[in-house]
Amino acid sequence: MAGNDLIGMSHDWELLARDDQIDFNLPVQDWRIWLLMGGRGSGKTRAGAEWIRAQVADKSCRHIALVAPSLSDAREVMLEGESGLLNIGFPSERPKFISSRRRLEWPNGAIGHIFSAEDPDSLRGPQFDAAWADEFCAWNYPEDTLSNLRFGLRLGCETRLVVTTTPRPIAALKSLMILPKIVISRAKTYDNAAHLAPSFLEAIDASYGGTQLGRQELDGDLITDHAGALWTRALIETCRCNELPNIDRVIIAVDPPASSGPKADRCGLVVAGLAGDGKNSCVYILQDASVQGLTPEGWARRSVALYHEWKADCLLAEVNQGGEMVKTILHQCDPNVPVRTVHASRGKTARAEPVAALYEQGRVFHMGRFDALEDEMVLMGSAAMKHSPDRVDALVWAVHELILKNRPIPRVRQV
């Protein structure tokens, strides 16, 4: 076989792709939105990029919108990633990126613009004949961004939108899935095993195989809320905040593990701040910095580093597992860091109930998205909770310290 033939085959997506990655194999051809829900590393990004490449190649699309959770995500994943638009297809047919204009220019004249879901209004005005929306469930403003994007799809005869995402049971995704003329395909991480490192597959199977989080992140399944859980996805979405008020107090909550090593529980590390006073006070979750596999000295150093990074008031450490040893280890890293200790006298779920009630009252907010933490929250109190909720434990201690200490405990409504 000639060298040019081999090169051609290496760029022939129809030859290389799985059936679920090509729109020709969709059960319905008269679609306007193609939703690809897939696990991490399942090849959904490559499918989205190749679809855009095909629309440009046959000259059916000249004005294209590319939307990601942030501008850096758009550039690093949709454009410059291994499966991004700048790295697929024949080199002579690839676009060039004009970073100052956030614009792609293909040799045949097609133009692409990148947008951030952090700024839905940036999609007002421009118009397109095709669009690719990546990681839809990680968008800060999914409803507003999608609405503005769809209003901009008004060029040509058959405007189409491809949405690629790892699913999360948010209201915006559920609304998207029932729109008219939408077709949905699914892919699992293991479907793409031939292109993934064996060590990666082994690690994720050991950590997430058979779990609810694994079904979502690896199998691309849409996981719904669990009966008896203290939090729902919808409740957490209402408590998301993007503008931080003046913070009066910051603490680092530490939930130390009983052991160390790759199979040990995590060290829950949550940064939380308090704004306001009295009945108007609110807690803001600023960072989930939880770590796994570190030695006691390792997580202690991480805790102290967070204390200095956030200019916190103190470290708040649970001592059920290590007693006074926890405080000693932290002070070995920095003897000047103030450390408060707490001891659990009730079960994890009972301790979390008043905190969940504060979410319902609109007094706890998340500054951005904390996917791993929120995945634990929606399992808390349900039969599906199989592993120690170390991240949630740290969050609960933080909220107790900032807003519940020495105050009446509110009642929580279970779902």
C-alpha positions as CSV (number, residue, x, y, z in Angstrom):
1,M,0.0,0.0,0.0
2,A,1.4,3.4,-0.9
3,G,2.4,5.9,1.7
4,N,-0.3,8.4,0.7
5,D,-2.9,5.7,1.1
6,L,-1.8,5.0,4.6
7,I,-1.8,8.6,5.5
8,G,-5.3,8.9,4.1
9,M,-6.5,6.0,6.1
10,S,-5.1,7.5,9.3
11,H,-7.4,10.5,8.8
12,D,-10.5,8.6,7.6
13,W,-12.9,9.1,10.5
14,E,-15.5,6.8,9.0
15,L,-13.0,4.1,8.9
16,L,-11.6,4.7,12.4
17,A,-14.7,5.6,14.4
18,R,-17.1,3.4,16.3
19,D,-20.7,3.4,15.1
20,D,-21.9,5.6,18.0
21,Q,-19.4,8.3,17.0
22,I,-20.8,8.9,13.5
23,D,-24.1,10.7,12.8
24,F,-24.7,8.5,9.7
25,N,-25.5,5.7,12.1
26,L,-28.0,7.6,14.2
27,P,-31.5,6.0,14.2
28,V,-33.0,9.3,13.1
29,Q,-31.5,11.4,10.3
30,D,-34.0,14.3,10.5
31,W,-32.4,15.7,13.7
32,R,-31.6,19.2,14.9
33,I,-29.7,18.3,18.1
34,W,-27.4,15.3,18.6
35,L,-26.7,14.7,22.2
36,L,-23.7,12.4,22.9
37,M,-23.6,11.3,26.5
38,G,-20.4,9.4,27.4
39,G,-18.1,8.4,30.2
40,R,-14.7,10.0,30.7
41,G,-12.4,9.2,27.8
42,S,-15.1,7.6,25.8
43,G,-14.3,9.5,22.6
44,K,-17.1,12.0,22.7
45,T,-14.8,15.0,22.2
46,R,-13.3,13.4,19.1
47,A,-16.8,12.7,17.8
48,G,-17.8,16.3,18.2
49,A,-14.6,17.6,16.6
50,E,-14.9,15.2,13.7
51,W,-18.5,16.2,13.1
52,I,-17.4,19.8,12.8
53,R,-14.6,18.9,10.5
54,A,-17.0,17.0,8.2
55,Q,-19.4,20.0,8.1
56,V,-16.6,22.3,7.1
57,A,-15.1,19.8,4.6
58,D,-18.3,19.5,2.5
59,K,-18.8,23.3,2.7
60,S,-22.2,22.9,4.2
61,C,-21.3,25.1,7.2
62,R,-19.4,28.4,7.1
63,H,-20.1,29.9,10.5
64,I,-19.6,27.7,13.5
65,A,-20.0,28.2,17.3
66,L,-17.9,26.3,19.7
67,V,-19.0,26.5,23.3
68,A,-17.2,25.1,26.4
69,P,-17.6,25.6,30.2
70,S,-14.8,28.3,30.0
71,L,-12.6,29.9,27.3
72,S,-9.6,27.9,28.6
73,D,-11.6,24.7,28.3
74,A,-12.5,25.6,24.7
75,R,-8.9,26.2,23.8
76,E,-7.4,23.3,25.7
77,V,-9.9,20.6,24.9
78,M,-12.0,21.6,21.8
79,L,-9.0,23.1,19.9
80,E,-5.6,22.1,21.2
81,G,-6.5,18.7,22.8
82,E,-5.3,15.5,21.2
83,S,-8.8,15.1,19.8
84,G,-9.3,18.8,19.2
85,L,-9.9,20.6,15.9
86,L,-6.3,21.8,15.5
87,N,-5.0,18.2,15.7
88,I,-7.3,16.1,13.5
89,G,-7.6,15.7,9.7
90,F,-5.0,16.4,7.1
91,P,-2.6,19.2,8.2
92,S,-3.3,21.2,5.1
93,E,-7.0,21.2,5.9
94,R,-6.7,22.2,9.6
95,P,-7.8,25.6,10.8
96,K,-5.5,28.2,12.4
97,F,-6.5,29.8,15.6
98,I,-6.4,33.6,16.0
99,S,-6.3,33.8,19.8
100,S,-6.8,37.6,19.9
101,R,-10.1,37.2,18.2
102,R,-11.0,33.8,19.7
103,R,-11.5,32.7,16.1
104,L,-10.7,29.6,13.9
105,E,-10.1,30.1,10.2
106,W,-10.2,27.1,7.9
107,P,-8.3,27.2,4.6
108,N,-11.6,26.9,2.7
109,G,-13.0,30.1,4.3
110,A,-15.1,28.6,7.1
111,I,-15.0,30.5,10.4
112,G,-15.4,29.2,13.9
113,H,-15.8,31.3,17.1
114,I,-15.2,30.0,20.7
115,F,-17.5,31.0,23.5
116,S,-17.6,30.4,27.3
117,A,-20.7,29.2,29.1
118,E,-19.6,31.6,31.9
119,D,-20.8,34.5,29.7
120,P,-24.2,33.5,28.0
121,D,-24.7,37.0,26.7
122,S,-21.6,36.7,24.5
123,L,-23.8,34.5,22.2
124,R,-26.3,37.3,21.7
125,G,-25.9,38.8,18.2
126,P,-23.7,36.3,16.3
127,Q,-25.3,33.8,14.0
128,F,-24.3,30.4,12.9
129,D,-25.3,27.4,10.8
130,A,-23.7,24.8,13.1
131,A,-22.5,24.5,16.7
132,W,-20.7,22.1,19.0
133,A,-21.3,22.4,22.7
134,D,-18.9,20.5,24.9
135,E,-19.4,19.3,28.5
136,F,-22.8,20.8,28.7
137,C,-23.4,19.5,32.3
138,A,-20.4,21.5,33.5
139,W,-21.7,24.8,32.3
140,N,-22.3,27.5,34.9
141,Y,-25.4,28.8,33.1
142,P,-26.6,25.9,31.0
143,E,-30.2,27.1,30.4
144,D,-29.3,30.7,29.4
145,T,-26.2,29.7,27.3
146,L,-28.1,27.0,25.4
147,S,-31.1,29.3,24.8
148,N,-28.8,32.1,23.4
149,L,-26.9,29.5,21.3
150,R,-30.1,28.1,19.8
151,F,-31.3,31.6,18.9
152,G,-28.0,32.1,17.0
153,L,-28.4,29.0,14.9
154,R,-30.3,30.7,12.1
155,L,-28.1,30.5,9.0
156,G,-28.5,28.0,6.1
157,C,-31.3,25.4,5.5
158,E,-30.6,22.8,8.2
159,T,-28.9,24.3,11.3
160,R,-27.6,21.6,13.7
161,L,-26.2,21.4,17.1
162,V,-24.0,18.6,18.6
163,V,-23.8,18.4,22.4
164,T,-21.1,16.3,24.0
165,T,-21.1,15.7,27.8
166,T,-20.6,13.4,30.7
167,P,-24.2,13.3,32.1
168,R,-25.2,14.7,35.4
169,P,-28.8,14.8,36.6
170,I,-29.3,18.5,36.3
171,A,-32.5,20.1,35.3
172,A,-31.0,21.6,32.2
173,L,-30.0,18.2,30.8
174,K,-33.4,16.7,31.5
175,S,-35.0,19.6,29.6
176,L,-32.6,19.2,26.7
177,M,-33.3,15.5,26.4
178,I,-37.0,16.1,25.7
179,L,-36.7,18.8,23.0
180,P,-38.2,18.0,19.6
181,K,-35.9,16.6,16.9
182,I,-33.2,15.5,19.3
183,V,-31.3,12.2,19.0
184,I,-29.3,10.7,21.8
185,S,-26.4,8.4,21.7
186,R,-24.3,6.9,24.6
187,A,-20.8,5.6,25.0
188,K,-18.8,4.1,27.8
189,T,-15.2,4.7,28.8
190,Y,-14.4,1.0,28.1
191,D,-15.8,1.4,24.6
192,N,-12.6,3.4,23.9
193,A,-10.3,1.1,25.8
194,A,-8.0,0.7,22.8
195,H,-7.0,4.3,23.0
196,L,-6.6,4.6,26.8
197,A,-3.7,3.7,29.0
198,P,-4.2,0.3,30.8
199,S,-3.1,1.8,34.0
200,F,-5.9,4.4,33.8
201,L,-8.5,1.7,33.2
202,E,-7.2,-0.4,36.1
203,A,-7.2,2.6,38.4
204,I,-10.7,3.8,37.6
205,D,-12.1,0.3,37.8
206,A,-10.6,-0.2,41.2
207,S,-11.9,3.2,42.5
208,Y,-15.3,3.5,40.8
209,G,-16.2,0.1,39.3
210,G,-19.8,-0.9,40.3
211,T,-20.5,2.5,42.1
212,Q,-23.1,5.1,41.3
213,L,-20.4,7.6,40.4
214,G,-18.8,5.0,38.1
215,R,-22.1,4.5,36.3
216,Q,-22.2,8.2,35.6
217,E,-18.5,9.0,35.0
218,L,-17.6,5.8,33.2
219,D,-20.7,4.4,31.6
220,G,-22.3,7.8,30.8
221,D,-25.6,6.9,32.6
222,L,-27.9,9.6,33.8
223,I,-28.2,8.9,37.5
224,T,-31.3,10.3,39.2
225,D,-31.7,11.3,42.8
226,H,-31.8,8.7,45.6
227,A,-34.7,8.1,48.0
228,G,-33.8,9.2,51.5
229,A,-30.8,11.4,50.4
230,L,-30.5,14.7,52.3
231,W,-29.6,16.7,49.2
232,T,-30.9,16.6,45.6
233,R,-29.1,17.8,42.5
234,A,-31.9,20.4,42.0
235,L,-31.4,21.8,45.6
236,I,-27.6,22.1,45.1
237,E,-28.1,24.0,41.8
238,T,-30.3,26.6,43.5
239,C,-27.4,27.1,46.0
240,R,-24.7,27.8,43.4
241,C,-23.2,31.2,43.5
242,N,-20.6,33.0,41.3
243,E,-20.2,36.3,43.1
244,L,-18.5,36.2,46.5
245,P,-19.6,38.7,49.1
246,N,-17.3,40.1,51.8
247,I,-16.2,37.2,53.9
248,D,-15.8,37.7,57.7
249,R,-14.3,34.4,58.6
250,V,-12.6,31.5,56.8
251,I,-11.9,28.1,58.2
252,I,-10.3,24.9,56.8
253,A,-12.2,21.8,57.9
254,V,-10.1,18.6,58.1
255,D,-11.6,15.1,58.3
256,P,-8.4,13.0,58.7
257,P,-8.3,9.3,57.5
258,A,-7.7,6.5,59.8
259,S,-4.9,5.1,57.6
260,S,-2.8,6.0,54.6
261,G,-2.2,4.4,51.2
262,P,-4.0,4.2,47.9
263,K,-7.0,2.3,49.3
264,A,-7.4,4.4,52.4
265,D,-10.2,6.8,52.9
266,R,-9.7,10.4,51.8
267,C,-8.7,13.2,54.0
268,G,-11.7,15.5,53.7
269,L,-10.5,19.1,53.2
270,V,-13.1,21.8,52.7
271,V,-12.6,25.6,52.7
272,A,-15.6,27.6,53.9
273,G,-16.3,31.2,54.6
274,L,-18.9,33.1,56.7
275,A,-20.6,36.3,55.5
276,G,-23.0,38.4,57.5
277,D,-24.2,37.9,61.1
278,G,-27.2,36.6,63.0
279,K,-30.1,35.4,61.0
280,N,-28.6,37.0,57.8
281,S,-25.4,35.0,58.0
282,C,-24.5,32.6,55.2
283,V,-21.8,30.0,54.5
284,Y,-19.9,29.9,51.3
285,I,-18.1,26.7,50.2
286,L,-14.9,28.0,48.6
287,Q,-12.9,24.9,47.8
288,D,-13.0,21.1,48.0
289,A,-9.3,20.2,48.4
290,S,-9.8,16.7,49.6
291,V,-6.9,14.3,49.0
292,Q,-6.3,10.5,49.1
293,G,-3.3,8.3,49.6
294,L,-1.2,10.8,51.5
295,T,0.7,10.0,54.7
296,P,-0.4,11.9,57.9
297,E,2.5,14.3,57.3
298,G,1.3,14.8,53.7
299,W,-2.3,15.7,54.5
300,A,-1.2,17.8,57.4
301,R,1.1,19.9,55.1
302,R,-1.7,20.2,52.6
303,S,-4.0,21.5,55.4
304,V,-1.5,24.0,56.6
305,A,-0.8,25.2,53.0
306,L,-4.6,25.8,52.5
307,Y,-4.6,27.8,55.8
308,H,-2.0,30.2,54.5
309,E,-3.4,30.3,51.0
310,W,-6.8,31.4,52.1
311,K,-5.5,33.4,55.1
312,A,-7.9,31.4,57.2
313,D,-8.8,31.9,60.8
314,C,-8.1,28.4,61.9
315,L,-7.9,24.7,61.0
316,L,-10.9,22.7,62.3
317,A,-10.0,19.0,62.7
318,E,-12.1,16.0,63.6
319,V,-10.2,13.9,66.2
320,N,-12.4,10.8,66.4
321,Q,-9.8,8.8,64.4
322,G,-6.5,10.1,65.7
323,G,-7.3,11.9,69.0
324,E,-4.7,14.5,70.1
325,M,-2.3,13.0,67.6
326,V,-4.1,14.9,64.8
327,K,-3.4,18.3,66.4
328,T,0.2,17.3,67.1
329,I,0.8,16.4,63.4
330,L,-0.7,19.7,62.2
331,H,1.5,21.6,64.7
332,Q,4.6,19.8,63.6
333,C,4.1,21.3,60.1
334,D,3.5,24.8,61.6
335,P,3.3,25.4,65.3
336,N,1.7,28.8,64.8
337,V,-1.4,27.6,63.0
338,P,-4.4,27.8,65.3
339,V,-6.1,24.3,65.4
340,R,-9.6,23.7,66.8
341,T,-10.7,20.1,67.4
342,V,-14.1,18.5,67.2
343,H,-15.4,15.1,68.2
344,A,-18.3,13.3,66.6
345,S,-20.9,12.1,69.1
346,R,-23.6,11.4,66.5
347,G,-23.7,9.5,63.2
348,K,-22.7,11.1,60.0
349,T,-26.3,11.4,58.6
350,A,-27.7,12.8,61.8
351,R,-24.9,15.4,61.9
352,A,-25.5,16.3,58.3
353,E,-29.3,16.8,58.6
354,P,-29.2,20.4,60.0
355,V,-26.7,21.3,57.4
356,A,-28.9,20.1,54.6
357,A,-31.7,22.1,56.2
358,L,-29.6,25.3,55.9
359,Y,-29.3,24.6,52.1
360,E,-33.0,24.5,51.9
361,Q,-33.2,27.8,53.7
362,G,-30.8,29.4,51.2
363,R,-28.0,29.9,53.7
364,V,-25.2,27.8,52.2
365,F,-23.8,28.4,48.8
366,H,-21.2,26.8,46.5
367,M,-18.8,29.1,44.8
368,G,-18.7,27.3,41.5
369,R,-18.9,23.5,40.9
370,F,-17.5,20.8,43.2
371,D,-18.4,17.6,41.3
372,A,-16.8,15.0,43.6
373,L,-18.2,16.7,46.7
374,E,-21.7,17.1,45.2
375,D,-21.7,13.4,44.1
376,E,-21.2,12.5,47.8
377,M,-23.9,14.9,48.9
378,V,-26.6,13.4,46.8
379,L,-25.9,10.0,48.3
380,M,-25.8,11.1,51.9
381,G,-28.5,9.4,53.9
382,S,-29.6,7.0,51.1
383,A,-29.1,3.3,50.8
384,A,-26.8,4.0,47.8
385,M,-24.1,5.5,50.1
386,K,-21.5,2.7,50.2
387,H,-18.3,4.6,50.9
388,S,-17.2,6.9,53.7
389,P,-18.4,10.5,52.7
390,D,-15.1,12.2,53.7
391,R,-15.7,15.3,51.7
392,V,-19.2,15.8,53.1
393,D,-18.0,15.2,56.6
394,A,-15.5,18.1,56.2
395,L,-18.2,20.3,54.8
396,V,-20.6,19.4,57.6
397,W,-18.0,20.3,60.2
398,A,-17.3,23.6,58.5
399,V,-20.9,24.6,58.4
400,H,-21.5,23.5,62.0
401,E,-18.6,25.6,63.2
402,L,-19.5,28.7,61.2
403,I,-23.3,28.9,61.6
404,L,-24.8,26.2,63.8
405,K,-22.5,26.2,66.8
406,N,-24.5,27.1,69.9
407,R,-27.6,27.7,67.8
408,P,-30.9,25.8,67.5
409,I,-30.7,22.9,65.0
410,P,-33.1,23.2,62.1
411,R,-35.1,20.2,60.9
412,V,-34.4,18.8,57.5
413,R,-37.0,17.6,55.0
414,Q,-36.0,14.3,53.5
415,V,-36.7,13.4,49.9
